[in-house]
């Protein structure tokens, strides 16, 4: 999953808190004064679980876009 956000204080914490019960790999792969891009890797979650993650991420005002891939991205 890739998540693009506005680059604001504590955004990494806000994003990672959505996944607090998951063994998660999160990488901040880009940062500038206007945006931050994160790549997250997690393994074999049910569609209902992923839907719940998306619902919580969409509640974060600074999230600009979310992309999901079933391929290994790292």
C-alpha positions, -999 to 999 in steps of 0.1 A, spaced: 0 0 0 13 35 -8 -1 65 10 6 101 0 -1 127 26 4 164 33 38 167 51 26 179 86 39 172 121 29 138 135 15 125 102 37 93 105 21 86 138 -14 92 125 -9 68 96 9 41 117 -18 43 144 -44 29 119 -23 -3 118 -16 -5 155 -25 -42 158 -6 -53 127 30 -64 123 38 -36 98 67 -25 77 64 13 70 88 33 50 88 70 45 101 70 9 97 107 1 94 139 21 94 175 10 77 206 23 43 198 8 39 160 8 51 127 24 49 93 7 48 61 27 50 25 16 35 -1 39 38 -38 37 16 -63 55 7 -99 47 -25 -116 37 -52 -96 54 -89 -102 46 -107 -78 24 -128 -67 54 -96 -58 73 -82 -39 44 -115 -21 40 -113 -11 77 -78 3 72 -90 23 43 -119 37 62 -96 49 90 -70 63 66 -97 83 48 -106 100 81 -71 115 83 -75 149 67 -40 151 54 -42 119 34 -41 128 -4 -42 93 -20 -40 56 -13 -29 29 -37 -30 -8 -30 -10 -35 -47 -10 -72 -42 26 -74 -56 56 -73 -33 67 -36 -35 100 -39 -16 
